[in-house]
Amino acid sequence: MADLVITNIGQIVSGNLASPLIAGDTVVVRDGRIAAVGIAQNVDQTGIEHVIDAAGCQLWPGLIDSHSHPVFGDWTPRQQVQNFIESGLHGGVTRIISAGEPHLPGRPKDAAGTKALAILATKSWSQVRPGGVKVLGGAVLLEHGLTEADFREMAREGVRIVGEIGISGVYKPEDARPMVEWAHGCGMIVLMHVGGASIPGSSVIGAREALAIGPDVASHVNGGPTAAPFKDIERLVAESQMMIEVVQAGNTARAAAVAQLLVREHALQRMIIGTDTPSGTGVIPLGVLRTMAWIASLGGVAPELTVAMASGTTAQLYSLPEGRVEVGNAADLLLVDAPKGSEATNALSALAIGDTPSVLVVVVDGVVRVAGSRNTPGGTRTVQVPWVTAGGH
């Protein structure tokens, strides 16, 4: 059932950095999309049987992990873990973005092989949703020998992302820049590893290389796991329009410093939040929420803005019809609260003091996928979803 009414909402958080809070207490979903947002008596709820009383909890858009490394299916060979994507759903993540599939055993490192892998992963992920989580997969990793015709072919087959430049064979500006121009000509979004080496075989990339190559996203500037020098991050902010990504699998202090820098430079619209997992750091199902808490509590950013950094801003970058609580968007929604025992009174105030909010309900395309997260603490409020077994399905 993709028709749903959520009412008695304490606060609607939009996922839109420009207007992060919405007046109203009710969201109506029809055919998996948001049909109305507002006050209960002013919105049309006719014909909808499934109603959730939010009991004063906040409603957020589903979170988007801007930096993940899936392979095929819900298994990571990097850490030999199954069901990590579905587990992230219990941390409020309804979409992950692949920054490349480098952990595939025997990953091909020639032009034909890397192109084939990107196309195969793109087509596979278009058909698979672990636990309901949407995956934008199939990020091509640059290797020597790729041609402009290869990029046109990949784009025709649905490839939309160039994975992190710096974790594959092509990373020098003179080699990478022409490929980036071909990718941009095909409408692809280009990511670039920025900072210290992540695993054996990856490269150390700084501002000089990134500015010469010209990606759309400066990935994990706070480290994956080793942070870029702060002066390099300052250059990227001042001398480019790249999106600036911070991640869970990086340096906590540097994440806070990056947030403070973007506040000073009035550039918060360029900040996105991811996990950079699975990786050597592990698998962190609550990684997006925890990074949001870092940015709010240590970086001095209003917590409702961190919601946008982990949802609507990333959705806008990738032209995804989700990530904001707006009429017409996919109904990927969360009901969240302060965790039991916290000094906070709601989910946003939990972020502000560095606590991880409680995820009570996760909705994807209008369908309740989680009714009581198995990974977050319980909330101070109780939400019942009578037609769904507690813990999701």
N, C-alpha and C positions, 0 to 999 in steps of 0.2 A: 504494500500500500504506500503510494507516494503522495497521498493527500494527508495533511497534518495541520493541526493548530497547536501552537505553543502560546500559552497565556500566563498571566500573573508573573511576568518577567520583571525582575528588579531593575535591571539596566540593560539596554541593548547597546552593544559595542560594535561599531560598523565595520571595522577593518579598513576604513578610509582615513588616511592620515590628515586630510584637510578638514574633515568633520567626523571625529572619532566616536562621538556619542550621539545616539538617536533617541528622541523622545518617543515614548510608547511603552506598551506592556504586552503586545501581542504580535506574533508573526504567523502568517497563513501561508501554507505550502500547497500547491496544486500541481499534479503531474511532475513532481520532483523539483519544481522551481519555486522561488519565492514569489508569492502572488500579492501579498500585502504586508505592510509594516505600519503599526500605529497603535492607537488606543482600542481596546476590545470592542467598545460599542460603535466604533466608526469603521470597522473592517468587516467585509463579507465572509462569514464562516459557514454559510449554508451548505448542507450536503456533506459535511466532513464528520466522520464518526470518531476518528482518532484524535483525541485532545490530551495534551500534556499540561498539567499544572506545574509551572516552574517553581512555585513556592518561594518566589522572591530571588531565585538565582539569577545570575547574569547570563545573557545569551551573547556568544561570540561567533564569528565565522569559523569554520574549520581551519586548522592551522596547516601551513604549507612548509615542509622542510625543503629549503632552497638548495641543499647540498647533501646528496646521498650517493651511495655507491652500490646499487643493486646489481645483480647479474641476471639470472633467469629464475623466475618463481620466487617464493618466499624463503630463500636460503642464501646465506652468505658463506662462501668458501674462506673468506678472510678470517673469520672467527669460528667456522663450523657451527653456525647457529641457524636453526630453523625458525620460521614464523616471526622474524624480527619486524617485518612491516606491519603485520597484524597487531603485534604488541605495541607498536607506536600509535596505532589507532586509539589505544587506551590512554595515550598521552595527548589525545586531541588532534593528532595529525591525520588529515583526510586526503592529503596529496603529498607525494614526494617528487622531487626533481632530480634526475640523474645527472651527476657531474662527470659521468664516464663509467664504464664497466671494466676497470683495470684488473679486478680480482678474478676474472674468469680464468680457470686453469688452462694453461696453454694459449693465452690470449695472442692472437696473430699480430705481428708487428710489421707486416708489409702492407702496401697500399690496398691490394685486393682484399686481404683478410680483414683489415680494420673497417673498410667500407662495408663488407658483408656483415660483420658483427653489428655495426650500427643499424643497418637496415633490419636485420633479424631481430635485434632487441627492440627496435621501434615497433615492429609488427607484433611481436610477442606481448609486449606490455600494453598494447592497445586492446588486447583480448583478456587480460588477467588483472583482477583487482583483489589482492589478498585482504580478506576481511571487509572488503568494500573500498579499500584505499586506492585512489587513483595514482598511477605512476606515469610520469612523463619520462620515458626511458629511451635508450638508444642514442647516447651522446657520442659522436664520433671522436676518437682519439687520433690526433694528427700523426701521420707517419710519412716518411719520405716516399715520393712517387705519386702522391695524390695529385690529381689534375682538376682544372676547373670543371671539366665534364663530369668528373666523379662527384663533385659537390652538386651539380645540377641533377644528377641521377639520384643521389641521396635525398635531395629536397623533394623530388617527384615521389619518392617512396615514403615520405613522411618524416624524415629525420629533421629535427628542428634545433638541435643543440650541438655545438662543438664543446666536447668535454675539456676539462682543465688542461690548458696548455702548460707543459712543464712536468707532466707525469707520463709522457710518451716520447717518441723519438724526435719530434720536431718542437723546438722551443727557442731556438735562436731567432732574433728578429728578422734577419735576412731570409730565413726559411719560412717562418711562420706568418709574416705580414702578408705575402701574396695569398696564402690560404685563407686568412681571416677576411681579406677583401672579397674572395670568391664566396665565402660563407655568408658574409653580409649581403652580397648581391643576390643570394638565394633566400634571404630573410631569416637566416639562422641567428640564434643568440650564442655569443662566444664567451666562454669562461676561461679564466686564467689563474693558475696556482700562483699565489703571492706569499712569500715568506720562505722559511727554511725548508729543507728536504723533509718529506713526510715518511717515506719508506725507502729502503735501498733501491737505487735506480731512478728516483725522482730528482728534480733539480732545485737549486736555490734561485729564486726569482725575486728581483727587486723592482723598484719604481722605474729604473732606466729601461729594463726590458719590457715591462708592461706598457709604458708610454710609447715605446717604439712599435709595439705589436698592435695595440689598440683594441683590446677585448671590451665586451659590454659589462663584464662583472670581474672585479678584483676579488677572487675567492679567498675565503678564510684569512683575512688580513691579520687577525689575532692569533693565527697559527693553526697549522694542521699537522703536527701540534706546535711547531715553533713559530712564534710571531715574526712578522716583518719588522725591521727597524722603524721606530715611530716616525723618523724624518721621511722615510719612504712613503708611509701612509699619508703624511701631510702633503707630500708632492702629488699623490694620486688624487687627493681631494681638491687641491688647488689647481692642478694642471690638466684635469680631465673631467669628464662627466660619467665615469664608470660608476656602476653600483658598487657599494662597499659592503662586503659580506662579513659577518662575524658568526662564529660557530661554537658549538659545545665542546668539540674535541680540540680546543685551542687554549690560549693563555687567558685566564680569567681577568687579570689586571689589565691586560692590553684591550680586551673587549670593552671594559669600562672606559678606558682612556680614549678609544675610538669613538664611543658614544659621546663623550664629553667634547671631543674635537668637532664632531658633526653638529652638536648643539651650538658651539661657538661660531661655526661657519654657516649656520642656518641651512644645513644640508641633510636634515634627517630624512628627507624624501628619497635619499639615495641608499638608505640602510636596509639590508635584508638579513634574515636570520635563518640559519640552518644548523645541522649537526656535524657534518663531515663524518658520518658513520654509515655503514660499518667501516672500521679502519683499525689501525693498530691500537687506538684508544679503546675500541670495543664497540658494543651495541648499547645505545642509551635510549630506551623508549620514551623517557620524559625529557629528552635533550632539548627540544624546542622550548618547552615551558621553562626549563631551568635557565636557558640562555636569555629568555625574556626577563626572568627574575634578576639575572645579573645586570642587564641593561637598565632596568627600572631602579633597582636598589643601589647599585654601585655607579651607574652612569648618569644618574640624575634625569632620566627621561620619564615623562608621564607614562604610567603603565598602559593606558589605553593606546598610546602611540606604538608601544611594543607589539600590541596585538596586530596593528596594521603592518608593521615590519615583518611579521610572521604570517601574513595572509594576503591582504589586498595589494600591497606593494609588489610582492612577488608575482601575484596573479596578473597584475598589469604588465609587468616585464615580459611575461610569457603569453600574453593575450589569452588568458584563461577566463572563462565565464563563471567565475567563482571567487571566493576570497573576500567578498564584501556582502554585507547584509543589504541588498538592493533588490528591488522588484525586477524579475527576469533572470536573475542569477541562479545558478544551481543551489539547491537547498542543502549545503554542507554547513552544518551548524553544531554548536556545542552549548550545553548548559553546564556552567562552572560555578564554583563557590570557594569560599575560604575553607581550608582543610580543618578538620577537628583539632582543637588544641592551639590553633594559631591565634595571635593577637589581632589578626585582621578580621574584618567584618564581611568582606566579600572577596571575589577573585582578584579584582584589580588592586585592592589594598594589600592582598597577599603578595602579589608581585612587587609592590612598592617596598615591602620590608624584606624581600628576598625569599619568601616562602613559595613553594610550588602549589598552585591551586589544585583543587579537587575537580576532576572531570566526572560529572554525573551522568550525562547523556551525550552521545555522539550520533549525529544524523548525517547520512550521505545520500544526496539526491532524494531527500524526503523520506528515506527509510531509516528507522532507528537501528543502528548497528551495535551500539553499546548502551546498556542501561546499568550503570554502576561500573566504573573502571576497576580493573583488577590491579592496576599499577599505581594509581594515586591514592592518597588517604581519602577516607570518606569526608563528605562535606558537613558543614554545620547545619545545612538544610537537607531535607529529604525529598527526593523527586520519585514518583511512582510512574512506571510505564507498564500498565497491567498486561498488555499483549506481548511483552518481550520478557524472556527469562533474564534475571539479573546477571550481569557480567557480559552481556552481548551474545551474539551468535555468529 
